[in-house]
Amino acid sequence: MGEPVRSATGAPGQDAGAVYALGSSQGESARLQRQAEELAADSAVLLDRVGLLAGQSAIDLGCGPRGVLDLLAERVAPAGRVVGLDSDPAHAAMAAEFAAGRGLGGVEVITADARSTGLPPGSFDLVHARTLLVNLPAPAEVAAEMTRLARPGGWVACMEPDTEHALCYPPHPAFDRLHDIFTVAFRRNGGDPWIGRRVSELLRRAGLEQVEVEARVQMYPHGNSRRTIRLDLVQSMRPQVLEMGLATAAELDELDAAARAHLDDPRTVVMSGLLFLTWGRKPGRAA
């Protein structure tokens, strides 16, 4: 069963909105819940690349309300250990509730900053993060912390998006406008919408070896909730967009309605971008 949420020693939870580019809201929490289901197949591929084994230990940094806790737990069962970590106490509580509800053995959820967890070095066979580096203003700090947490011979694995090649066909001005608003607001919030291509370099600079990269296209069929991911992300950042003066509330409503109607047409082709699956090994031999 999942253990109660606690704060990691020496690394108290921070205001999530201060470091997380998409902010903190019920809508964003719900989107992250959906995302866990939508990206589960891609995450399973990444975890299979590193060959996590029964009895080993793993941590999911920035797990949000669920992350990949279930995927990790099923791979290390029955005697393995899984830790979920998030800076938002509300998300950490939701993750603990998820683990308990699923009856996931050996799972603990803590509240801490992924850039400085306060956990002992060399604690895990696998250190994992999904769509975390993209949201933080100092991704190199997270890469360094991930490497520190990995045991010698252990793995670090990341799944991060790269949105440069997003497209919508036939084109629609509302979609294009919302894509531009997303890029500006996200970058001003400290995120990097093109982080995917950079992760391999970040991991090498952090000291990892045998770094490998695989790219997967984010293209979802009609009816899949991730088809509107760009619009949903703008909705998550709506308070920031308004505060920055990038659009008025009325304009956002009109753009959102028009873009959703266009994407609801099954003939419309939409691609959100690329997902980069990146993994590398920490030098040395496991004890």
C-alpha positions in Angstrom: 0.0 0.0 0.0 1.1 3.6 -0.5 2.6 5.2 2.5 1.5 8.6 3.9 2.9 11.7 2.2 5.9 13.2 4.0 8.4 16.0 3.2 12.0 14.9 2.4 14.5 15.8 5.0 16.2 19.1 4.2 14.0 19.7 1.1 10.6 21.1 2.1 7.9 21.4 -0.6 7.8 24.7 -2.3 5.0 26.7 -3.9 4.5 24.7 -7.1 3.5 27.7 -9.1 6.8 29.3 -8.3 8.8 26.8 -10.3 6.3 24.9 -12.5 5.6 26.7 -15.8 2.0 25.6 -16.0 1.0 26.7 -12.5 -1.2 24.9 -10.1 -5.0 24.5 -10.5 -7.7 21.8 -10.4 -7.8 21.9 -14.2 -4.1 21.3 -14.5 -4.3 18.4 -12.0 -7.1 16.8 -14.0 -5.0 17.2 -17.2 -2.1 15.5 -15.5 -4.4 12.6 -14.5 -5.4 12.2 -18.1 -1.9 12.5 -19.3 -0.8 9.5 -17.1 -3.2 7.3 -19.1 -2.5 8.9 -22.5 1.3 8.5 -22.2 1.4 5.2 -20.4 2.3 3.2 -23.6 5.2 5.6 -24.4 6.4 5.4 -20.8 6.3 1.6 -20.9 8.6 1.7 -23.9 11.1 3.9 -22.1 11.1 1.8 -19.0 11.6 -1.3 -21.1 14.7 0.3 -22.6 16.4 0.5 -19.2 15.3 -3.0 -18.1 14.1 -2.3 -14.6 14.1 -5.6 -12.7 12.1 -7.1 -9.8 13.5 -6.1 -6.4 15.2 -3.0 -7.7 14.4 0.6 -6.6 13.1 3.6 -8.6 12.0 7.2 -8.1 9.6 9.2 -10.3 10.6 12.9 -10.0 7.8 15.3 -10.6 5.2 12.5 -10.4 2.3 14.9 -10.1 -1.0 13.2 -9.1 0.0 9.8 -10.5 3.0 9.8 -12.8 4.3 6.3 -13.6 4.1 4.9 -10.1 2.0 2.0 -11.3 4.3 1.1 -14.1 7.4 1.2 -11.8 5.7 -0.7 -9.1 4.7 -3.6 -11.4 8.2 -3.9 -12.7 10.0 -4.0 -9.3 7.4 -6.1 -7.5 7.2 -7.9 -5.2 10.2 -6.8 -3.1 11.2 -3.6 -4.9 10.9 0.0 -3.8 9.3 3.0 -5.6 9.3 6.6 -4.5 7.1 9.3 -6.1 8.3 12.9 -5.6 6.5 16.2 -6.3 6.9 19.8 -5.1 3.2 20.4 -4.9 1.8 18.9 -1.7 -1.7 18.6 -3.2 -0.3 16.5 -6.1 1.8 14.4 -3.7 -1.3 13.7 -1.6 -3.2 12.7 -4.8 -0.3 10.4 -5.8 -0.3 8.7 -2.4 -4.0 8.2 -2.7 -3.6 6.7 -6.2 -1.0 4.3 -4.9 -3.1 3.2 -2.0 -6.2 2.9 -4.1 -4.3 0.6 -6.6 -2.8 -1.4 -3.8 0.7 -0.7 -5.0 3.2 -2.3 -2.7 6.5 -0.7 -1.7 5.4 2.8 -2.9 6.1 6.0 -0.9 5.3 9.5 -2.0 7.2 12.5 -0.7 7.0 16.3 -1.1 10.3 17.9 -2.2 12.0 19.9 -5.0 13.3 17.8 -7.8 16.3 20.1 -8.1 17.4 19.4 -4.6 15.6 16.4 -3.1 17.5 16.0 0.1 17.6 12.2 -0.5 20.9 10.3 -0.1 23.1 9.9 -3.2 23.1 6.6 -5.1 19.7 5.6 -3.7 18.0 4.2 -6.9 18.6 1.8 -9.7 16.4 4.0 -11.9 15.7 7.8 -11.6 12.8 8.7 -13.9 11.2 12.0 -15.0 8.4 12.6 -17.5 7.5 16.1 -18.8 9.4 17.6 -15.8 12.5 19.3 -17.4 10.2 21.1 -19.9 8.5 22.9 -17.1 11.4 24.1 -15.0 13.7 27.1 -15.4 16.9 25.2 -14.5 16.7 21.7 -16.2 20.5 21.2 -15.8 20.0 21.3 -12.0 17.4 18.5 -12.3 19.7 16.4 -14.6 22.5 16.8 -12.1 20.2 15.7 -9.2 18.9 12.7 -11.1 22.5 11.6 -11.8 23.4 12.1 -8.1 20.4 9.9 -7.0 21.3 7.0 -9.4 23.5 4.2 -8.1 26.7 3.5 -9.9 25.6 1.4 -12.9 22.1 2.6 -12.5 20.0 4.5 -15.1 18.4 7.9 -15.6 15.5 8.1 -18.0 13.5 11.1 -19.2 10.5 11.6 -21.5 10.3 15.2 -22.7 8.4 17.0 -25.4 9.6 19.2 -28.2 6.8 21.4 -29.8 8.6 23.1 -32.7 7.0 20.8 -35.2 3.4 21.1 -34.1 1.0 21.3 -37.0 -2.6 21.6 -37.9 -4.0 20.8 -41.3 -6.0 22.4 -42.8 -4.5 25.4 -41.0 -6.7 27.5 -38.8 -5.9 31.0 -37.5 -7.3 30.2 -34.1 -5.0 27.2 -33.6 -2.0 29.2 -34.9 -2.7 32.1 -32.5 -3.1 29.8 -29.5 0.1 28.0 -30.4 1.9 31.4 -30.5 0.4 32.4 -27.1 1.4 29.1 -25.6 5.0 29.5 -26.7 5.4 33.0 -25.4 3.6 32.4 -22.1 5.4 29.1 -21.4 8.8 30.6 -22.1 8.1 33.6 -19.9 7.1 31.2 -17.1 10.6 29.7 -17.3 9.8 26.6 -19.4 11.5 25.4 -22.6 9.0 24.1 -25.2 11.9 22.7 -27.2 13.6 20.9 -24.3 13.3 17.4 -25.9 16.2 17.8 -28.3 18.5 19.0 -25.5 18.0 16.3 -22.9 20.7 13.9 -24.2 23.2 16.8 -23.9 22.0 17.6 -20.4 22.5 14.0 -19.3 25.9 13.7 -20.8 27.0 17.0 -19.1 25.7 15.6 -15.9 28.1 12.7 -16.2 26.1 9.9 -17.7 27.3 7.4 -20.3 25.6 5.2 -22.9 23.1 8.0 -23.6 20.5 7.0 -26.1 17.6 8.9 -27.7 14.4 7.9 -29.4 11.8 10.2 -30.8 8.0 9.5 -31.0 5.4 11.6 -32.9 2.6 13.0 -30.8 -0.3 12.5 -33.2 -3.6 11.5 -31.7 -6.9 10.3 -33.4 -10.2 12.0 -33.3 -11.8 11.5 -29.9 -8.4 11.3 -28.0 -8.3 14.0 -25.3 -4.6 14.6 -26.0 -5.6 15.9 -29.5 -6.4 19.2 -27.9 -3.2 19.3 -25.7 -2.1 22.7 -27.0 -5.4 24.3 -26.2 -5.6 22.6 -22.8 -2.1 23.9 -21.9 -3.2 27.5 -22.8 -6.2 27.0 -20.5 -3.9 25.9 -17.7 -1.9 29.1 -18.2 -4.9 31.3 -18.6 -4.2 33.5 -15.5 -0.7 34.1 -16.7 -1.7 34.8 -20.2 -4.2 37.4 -19.0 -1.6 38.9 -16.6 1.0 39.2 -19.4 -1.5 40.9 -21.6 -1.1 38.4 -24.4 -4.8 38.2 -25.0 -8.1 39.3 -23.4 -10.5 36.9 -21.7 -13.0 37.3 -24.5 -10.3 36.7 -27.2 -9.1 33.5 -25.4 -12.7 32.2 -25.2 -13.3 32.9 -28.9 -10.0 31.3 -30.0 -10.5 28.3 -27.8 -14.0 27.7 -29.2 -13.0 28.1 -32.8 -9.9 25.9 -32.4 -11.8 23.1 -30.6 -14.5 23.1 -33.3 -11.8 22.7 -36.0 -10.0 19.9 -34.2 -13.3 18.2 -33.6 -13.6 17.6 -37.3 -12.2 14.1 -37.9 -10.7 15.2 -41.2 -8.4 17.7 -39.4 -4.9 16.4 -39.0 -3.1 17.6 -35.9 0.3 16.9 -34.5 1.3 18.2 -31.1 5.1 17.7 -31.6 7.6 15.1 -30.7 8.3 13.2 -27.5 12.0 12.5 -26.9 12.7 9.3 -24.9 16.3 9.7 -23.5 18.2 7.4 -21.1 21.8 7.1 -19.9 23.8 5.1 -17.4 25.8 6.3 -14.4 29.4 5.2 -14.6 30.6 2.5 -12.2 29.4 -0.8 -11.0 26.4 -1.5 -8.8 27.3 -2.5 -5.3 
